[in-house]
Amino acid sequence: SRVEQGADAPAPELGAYRLVHVARTAAEAEARARPAFAAWFAHLSQLWLRHGATTPFLSIGDFDRAREVGMLICGTPEQVRDDLAGQATRCGFNHGVLQMAFGSLAHGAEMESLALFGAHVLPALAQVG
């Protein structure tokens, strides 16, 4: 443990996986991400559901539930920045695997989201550490 190693021991590498969509307005982000999440989840869970298998993953199959538990983050650049920074602070992760292309999102929407993320969210997250 870090306690046993001393106060100057390096922080552990801890990552988090999130689906992320950024748009100019919160309404636009949700209007794009809601059907995209449904398509993504339907494809990802298809075999489990077809064969009656179960996994904790299936409990987040609803858009609102996925947002509630923090697996899906969508909104304006400021909202996405605040959500990711807040999660990193609360959970202690220092690496993010952010899936910005998922489900039925159109390529143009994905590219706009990526541009907004790069211009407005990423610089602020670099300050969080």
Protein Blocks (a to p, Z undefined) as FASTA:
>chain_A
ZZlnojklccddddddddddddfbfklmmmmmmmmmmmmmmmmmmmmmmnopacfklmmm
pfklmmmnopaccddfklmmmmmmmmmmmnopabdcddfbgcjbcfklmmmmmmmmmmmm
mmmmmmnZZ
